[in-house]
Amino acid sequence: MNFSRRAVLGGALAGFGGVAASSLLAACGDSGGGGSATSEVTFGSNYSDSVPKAAMAAVLGSYPNGKNVKVNTVDHNSFQENINRYLQGNPDDVFCWFAGYRMQFFAKQGLAGDLSDVWSEVGGNFSDALKAASTGEDGKQYFLPFYNYPWGVFYRKSVWQQKGYAEPKTLDEFKALCEKMKTDGLVPVAFADKDGWPAMGTFDYLNMRINGYQFHVDLMAGKQAWTDAKLKTVFDTWRGLLPYHQPGANGRTWQEAAQSLLNKQSGMYVSGTFVGEQFPGAELSDLDFFAFPEINSEFGRDSVEAPIDGFMMAAKPKNGAGAKELLKYLATGPAELAYLKSNPTNIAANKTADTSGYNALQKKSAELVGSAKHISQFLDRDTRPDFASQVMIPALQTFINKPDDVDGLLKNIEAQKKTIFAS
């Protein structure tokens, strides 16, 4: 089932009702625990694009009990937008999800299974930071990391070498480079937000570069007012950059924006390393990136947006034993490397994984993440899912179309934030 983001936001799923949870992901059972390691395990997957879907198939194909894993794949955006009703219905035994606040939100509601016993066996494979990102407010672990990937400013090395471009370290240098690209006939910055979430990456970087990581965390937790002058500075700065961005972003998918970079029509693209999925074969070696430029010297470039993807277990899995065995396998280096072999745009979460085969993009990604003072999880993962989908998606799209009324936009966000965070 492949519902567009606009249909969801427009309320087209309001009548989906009882069939949403049971049919959306072809879910299984609502009885607790039980089962066995060798009986059927259902796996709810949001790996719907061709490259990650094939990579996940390779991972599960290497699992000794892989023939007993029933995979239910759903369009990535539909999965995210319907996750709440999915978990309140009959979710799969194991499902794909994200670390940090997004995990904690459902764990707090009792919609996720406790994986502390799994962590007692596999915890040595992960850093303390990854364990913290997998831990709920009650101190128990509810998430298993699989890989992560940084966001940066991507470009084609061959184009930059041909034009003589140099990496901009500051916002002023970035603007100067954009001006040069315009005179060279390039769209300086590829841009897309049809799916609602891509523009969040640009917002996060502008906010962290201007106001710092802690302000970002507090803002996402509802502890800062959106009417604060600091946010006006963020949007005013962004408005000054929009003329360098690809027009018509709300009608363009991230894949289409990536194609403009691939086809040498755009000079840069603010995105995650998954942009490499659009670069076939040898073309991937021509893809490079740099950290988002400094704006405020107080914070420099100390924060990196590097979301952690992984897995969770249903609160009441039909096959709890089988689910945990599958998760233990997914926590191994070989499992992660099986994925990365088919999708070499991410970096393994398992610290024991053999990284000797990393390509240049992966090596640079690991260096950037490893050197970061702060790692954020992305706007729609660092805040409540209802606030991200119901408020921030339409707000950012409104800004992209009509960027002049920043005060009105921020007042509207703040009013909705108060209502949502009070619930």
matplotlib code that plots the C-alpha trace (Angstrom):
import matplotlib.pyplot as plt

x = [0.0, 1.6, -0.1, 1.3, 2.3, -0.3, -3.1, -2.1, -1.9, -5.2, -6.9, -7.6, -6.6, -9.0, -11.5, -8.8, -9.9, -9.8, -8.1, -5.1, -3.3, -4.2, -3.7, -1.2, 1.7, 0.0, 0.7, 0.6, -0.9, -1.4, -0.5, 2.6, 5.9, 6.2, 7.2, 10.5, 13.7, 12.9, 9.2, 7.9, 8.9, 7.2, 9.4, 7.9, 10.1, 10.2, 13.1, 10.9, 13.3, 15.0, 18.6, 17.9, 15.2, 17.7, 20.2, 17.8, 16.9, 20.6, 20.8, 17.8, 19.0, 22.2, 20.2, 20.2, 16.5, 15.9, 13.4, 11.1, 11.2, 8.1, 8.9, 6.1, 7.5, 5.6, 6.4, 8.9, 6.8, 3.6, 5.3, 6.4, 3.2, 1.1, 3.5, 1.3, -1.8, 0.3, 1.9, -1.5, -2.9, -1.2, 2.4, 5.0, 7.3, 10.2, 10.0, 12.3, 12.6, 14.8, 16.9, 16.6, 13.3, 11.4, 12.1, 11.6, 8.2, 6.7, 8.6, 7.0, 3.6, 4.2, 4.2, 7.7, 9.3, 12.1, 15.3, 17.5, 18.2, 19.3, 21.6, 23.1, 24.4, 25.3, 26.0, 29.7, 29.3, 28.2, 29.5, 28.1, 26.7, 24.7, 23.5, 22.3, 20.5, 18.8, 17.7, 14.2, 13.5, 13.1, 16.7, 15.8, 16.8, 14.1, 16.2, 18.9, 21.2, 22.0, 23.8, 23.9, 24.8, 25.7, 24.1, 26.4, 26.7, 27.2, 28.8, 30.4, 34.2, 34.6, 32.4, 34.3, 37.6, 36.6, 35.2, 37.9, 35.6, 36.9, 35.1, 33.4, 34.1, 31.8, 28.4, 29.9, 32.2, 29.2, 27.2, 30.1, 30.4, 26.7, 27.1, 29.9, 27.9, 25.0, 27.4, 28.6, 25.1, 24.5, 21.7, 23.8, 21.8, 19.5, 16.4, 13.3, 10.6, 7.7, 8.0, 7.9, 11.0, 14.1, 14.0, 14.2, 17.9, 18.6, 16.6, 18.4, 21.9, 21.0, 19.6, 22.5, 25.1, 23.4, 22.0, 23.9, 23.1, 21.5, 19.1, 18.1, 17.5, 15.4, 13.4, 12.6, 11.5, 9.1, 11.1, 11.9, 9.4, 9.3, 8.7, 12.1, 14.2, 16.8, 14.3, 13.6, 17.3, 17.3, 14.5, 15.8, 19.1, 17.4, 15.3, 18.5, 19.7, 16.5, 17.4, 20.3, 18.1, 16.3, 12.8, 9.6, 11.0, 7.6, 6.8, 10.1, 11.2, 14.7, 15.5, 14.7, 16.9, 19.7, 19.3, 20.0, 23.3, 24.0, 23.3, 25.6, 22.7, 23.2, 26.4, 25.5, 22.9, 22.2, 21.3, 22.3, 24.7, 21.7, 22.0, 24.6, 21.8, 21.0, 24.6, 25.1, 28.3, 31.4, 29.5, 29.5, 33.3, 32.7, 30.4, 31.9, 30.7, 31.7, 30.3, 27.7, 29.4, 30.0, 27.7, 28.3, 31.9, 30.7, 29.5, 31.5, 30.8, 30.7, 27.3, 26.6, 23.2, 23.7, 20.5, 20.7, 18.5, 17.8, 15.1, 12.6, 10.3, 6.6, 5.4, 3.5, 5.1, 3.5, 6.9, 9.0, 11.8, 12.1, 12.1, 15.0, 17.0, 16.6, 17.6, 20.8, 21.7, 21.1, 23.4, 26.4, 29.1, 28.5, 24.8, 25.6, 28.3, 25.9, 23.7, 26.5, 27.9, 24.6, 24.1, 27.6, 26.3, 26.0, 28.4, 28.0, 26.8, 28.7, 32.1, 33.5, 32.4, 35.3, 35.5, 38.5, 36.3, 34.7, 34.7, 35.9, 32.4, 32.0, 35.5, 34.8, 31.4, 33.0, 35.6, 32.9, 30.7, 33.7, 34.9, 31.6, 31.1, 27.3, 25.2, 21.6, 19.0, 17.1, 14.1, 11.4, 13.3, 14.4, 10.8, 7.3, 6.2, 2.8, 4.5, 6.9, 4.2, 1.3, 3.1, 6.6, 6.0, 3.3, 5.1, 8.4, 6.6, 4.6, 7.9, 9.5, 6.5, 6.0, 9.2, 8.3, 6.0, 8.4, 6.7, 3.3, 4.8, 6.6, 3.5, 1.5, 4.1, 4.3, 0.5, 0.3, 3.3, 1.7, -1.4, 0.5, 3.1, 0.4, -1.3]
y = [0.0, 3.2, 6.3, 9.7, 12.1, 14.6, 12.1, 11.3, 15.0, 15.7, 13.2, 10.6, 7.9, 9.1, 6.5, 3.8, 2.9, -0.7, -2.0, 0.4, -1.5, -5.0, -4.6, -1.8, -4.0, -7.4, -7.7, -10.7, -11.6, -9.8, -12.5, -12.0, -13.8, -17.5, -19.0, -20.5, -19.5, -21.7, -20.9, -18.0, -14.4, -11.5, -8.5, -5.1, -3.4, 0.2, -0.6, 0.0, 1.6, -0.9, -0.6, -0.9, -3.5, -5.7, -5.1, -6.2, -9.3, -10.1, -9.8, -12.0, -14.5, -14.9, -15.6, -19.3, -19.2, -16.7, -19.0, -18.5, -14.7, -13.3, -9.8, -7.3, -4.3, -1.0, 2.3, 4.2, 7.3, 5.4, 3.3, 6.3, 8.2, 5.2, 3.8, 4.9, 3.0, 0.1, -0.3, 0.0, -2.7, -6.0, -5.1, -7.5, -9.3, -7.2, -3.9, -1.3, 2.0, 4.8, 5.5, 8.3, 10.2, 8.3, 5.1, 6.5, 7.9, 4.5, 2.7, 5.1, 4.3, 0.5, -0.1, -1.6, -4.8, -4.7, -5.8, -5.5, -9.2, -9.1, -6.2, -8.2, -10.6, -8.3, -5.0, -5.4, -4.8, -1.2, 2.0, 3.7, 6.4, 3.9, 2.2, 5.5, 6.2, 2.7, 3.2, 4.4, 6.8, 3.9, 2.8, -0.3, -0.9, -1.0, -0.6, -2.4, -0.2, -1.4, 1.4, 5.2, 7.8, 11.5, 14.3, 16.8, 18.8, 16.5, 17.2, 15.5, 15.6, 15.7, 18.8, 20.6, 19.7, 20.9, 24.2, 24.8, 24.9, 24.7, 23.5, 26.4, 26.5, 29.4, 30.6, 33.6, 31.2, 29.0, 32.0, 33.0, 29.5, 29.5, 32.8, 31.3, 28.2, 30.4, 32.1, 28.7, 27.7, 25.3, 25.2, 25.8, 23.6, 20.7, 20.8, 18.6, 18.4, 16.5, 13.8, 16.3, 15.4, 16.3, 20.0, 19.2, 18.4, 21.9, 23.4, 21.3, 22.3, 26.0, 25.8, 23.9, 26.1, 29.3, 28.3, 25.1, 21.5, 22.0, 24.5, 22.0, 19.3, 21.6, 22.9, 19.4, 18.4, 21.3, 23.2, 26.3, 28.7, 28.8, 32.5, 33.0, 35.5, 32.7, 30.9, 34.0, 34.2, 30.6, 31.2, 34.6, 33.0, 30.2, 32.7, 34.4, 31.0, 30.0, 31.8, 29.4, 26.4, 24.4, 26.0, 23.9, 21.8, 20.8, 19.0, 17.1, 13.9, 13.5, 10.9, 13.5, 16.1, 13.5, 12.9, 16.6, 16.2, 12.9, 14.6, 17.5, 20.0, 21.0, 21.8, 20.7, 18.8, 18.9, 15.3, 12.1, 9.6, 7.6, 10.0, 7.5, 5.0, 7.1, 6.9, 3.7, 1.6, 3.5, 6.8, 6.4, 7.0, 10.5, 11.5, 13.4, 15.7, 18.3, 19.3, 21.9, 25.4, 27.3, 30.2, 31.0, 30.6, 29.7, 26.3, 26.0, 22.7, 20.6, 18.9, 16.3, 15.0, 11.2, 9.3, 5.7, 3.1, -0.2, -2.5, -2.8, -5.6, -5.5, -5.2, -8.4, -10.4, -13.6, -15.2, -13.4, -16.1, -16.0, -12.2, -12.0, -14.6, -12.6, -9.4, -11.1, -12.0, -8.5, -7.2, -9.1, -7.6, -10.1, -9.1, -5.4, -6.0, -8.1, -5.0, -2.6, -4.8, -4.2, -0.7, 0.9, 4.3, 3.8, 2.8, -0.1, 0.5, -2.7, -1.6, -5.1, -5.1, -5.4, -1.9, -2.7, -2.9, 0.6, 2.8, 6.4, 7.7, 5.3, 6.1, 9.8, 9.3, 7.3, 10.1, 12.8, 11.0, 9.9, 13.5, 15.1, 16.6, 16.2, 13.8, 14.7, 12.2, 14.4, 16.6, 14.0, 11.6, 14.0, 15.2, 13.7, 12.0, 13.8, 17.2, 16.3, 15.1, 17.3, 20.6, 20.7, 19.1, 21.6, 24.5, 23.9, 23.4, 26.7, 28.4, 27.1, 28.4, 31.7, 32.5, 36.2, 35.8, 34.2, 35.8, 34.4, 31.0, 30.8, 31.9, 29.2, 26.5, 27.6, 27.6, 24.0, 22.9, 24.0, 22.0, 18.8, 18.8, 19.4, 16.1]
z = [0.0, -1.1, 0.2, -0.6, 2.2, 0.9, 1.2, 4.7, 5.8, 4.0, 6.2, 3.5, 5.9, 8.6, 7.6, 7.4, 10.9, 11.9, 8.8, 9.1, 11.9, 10.8, 7.0, 6.5, 7.4, 7.2, 10.9, 13.0, 16.4, 19.7, 22.2, 24.3, 24.3, 23.5, 20.2, 19.2, 17.5, 14.5, 14.0, 11.8, 12.7, 11.0, 10.0, 9.3, 6.9, 5.6, 3.2, 0.1, -2.3, -4.6, -3.3, 0.5, -0.2, -2.0, 0.7, 3.5, 1.5, 1.4, 5.2, 5.9, 3.3, 5.3, 8.5, 9.4, 10.0, 7.2, 5.4, 8.5, 8.4, 6.8, 5.5, 5.1, 3.2, 3.1, 1.4, 3.6, 4.1, 4.7, 7.3, 9.2, 8.9, 10.2, 12.8, 15.8, 14.7, 13.5, 16.9, 18.6, 16.4, 15.5, 14.7, 13.3, 15.8, 14.7, 12.9, 11.5, 13.3, 14.6, 17.7, 20.2, 20.9, 18.3, 20.0, 23.5, 22.5, 21.8, 24.6, 27.1, 25.8, 26.3, 22.5, 22.3, 23.7, 26.3, 24.7, 27.8, 27.8, 24.2, 25.0, 27.9, 25.2, 22.3, 24.1, 23.7, 20.0, 20.4, 21.8, 24.9, 22.8, 20.7, 23.8, 25.2, 21.9, 22.3, 25.9, 27.1, 29.9, 32.3, 31.7, 29.6, 26.0, 23.4, 20.2, 18.3, 16.1, 12.6, 10.8, 10.7, 8.1, 8.3, 6.5, 4.7, 1.5, -1.4, -4.8, -7.8, -7.6, -11.3, -11.6, -8.9, -10.3, -13.7, -12.4, -9.8, -6.8, -3.2, -0.1, 1.7, 5.5, 6.4, 5.3, 3.5, 1.5, 0.8, -0.6, -2.8, -4.2, -5.0, -6.9, -8.9, -9.7, -11.0, -13.4, -14.5, -15.4, -12.5, -9.9, -6.8, -4.4, -5.4, -3.3, -2.7, -0.1, -1.8, 0.9, 3.7, 5.6, 3.4, 4.2, 7.9, 7.4, 6.2, 9.0, 11.6, 10.3, 10.2, 13.7, 15.2, 13.4, 14.6, 18.0, 19.0, 19.7, 23.1, 21.8, 19.0, 21.6, 23.9, 20.9, 19.7, 23.3, 23.4, 26.0, 23.7, 22.2, 18.4, 18.7, 20.2, 18.2, 17.7, 15.4, 13.4, 12.7, 11.5, 9.0, 7.9, 7.2, 5.3, 3.3, 2.2, 0.8, -1.0, -4.2, -4.6, -4.2, -6.9, -7.4, -7.0, -4.2, -2.8, -6.1, -6.2, -4.5, -2.9, -5.6, -8.3, -6.6, -6.4, -10.1, -10.8, -9.0, -10.8, -14.1, -13.3, -13.3, -9.7, -7.9, -4.3, -2.4, 1.4, 2.1, 3.8, 2.3, 1.0, -1.9, -3.2, -3.9, -7.0, -8.2, -10.2, -10.2, -10.8, -10.5, -6.8, -6.6, -8.0, -5.0, -2.2, 0.6, 3.2, 6.6, 6.6, 6.8, 10.0, 10.8, 14.5, 15.6, 19.1, 17.7, 14.6, 12.9, 16.1, 15.4, 12.8, 11.8, 11.7, 12.2, 13.5, 11.9, 13.4, 14.8, 17.6, 18.9, 19.4, 23.0, 22.6, 19.8, 18.6, 18.5, 21.1, 21.2, 17.4, 17.4, 19.9, 18.0, 14.8, 16.6, 18.0, 14.5, 13.2, 16.0, 14.4, 12.2, 9.4, 9.3, 9.0, 6.4, 4.3, 4.2, 3.5, 0.7, -1.2, 0.0, 0.6, 1.5, 5.3, 8.1, 10.5, 14.0, 15.3, 16.4, 15.7, 12.0, 9.5, 7.9, 5.7, 2.7, 3.2, 0.1, 0.2, 1.1, 4.0, 5.4, 5.2, 6.9, 9.7, 10.2, 10.3, 12.8, 14.9, 15.2, 16.0, 19.4, 19.1, 17.0, 16.2, 15.0, 12.5, 13.3, 12.8, 15.0, 17.7, 18.5, 18.9, 15.7, 15.7, 16.0, 13.2, 10.8, 11.7, 12.3, 10.9, 7.5, 6.4, 8.2, 6.3, 3.0, 3.6, 4.3, 1.0, -1.0, 0.9, 2.9, 3.7, 6.7, 9.2, 12.2, 11.3, 10.6, 13.9, 15.9, 14.2, 15.0, 18.6, 19.0, 17.7, 19.7, 22.9, 22.2, 21.1, 23.9, 26.5, 25.5]

ax = plt.figure().add_subplot(projection="3d")
ax.plot(x, y, z, "-o")
ax.set_aspect("equal")
plt.show()
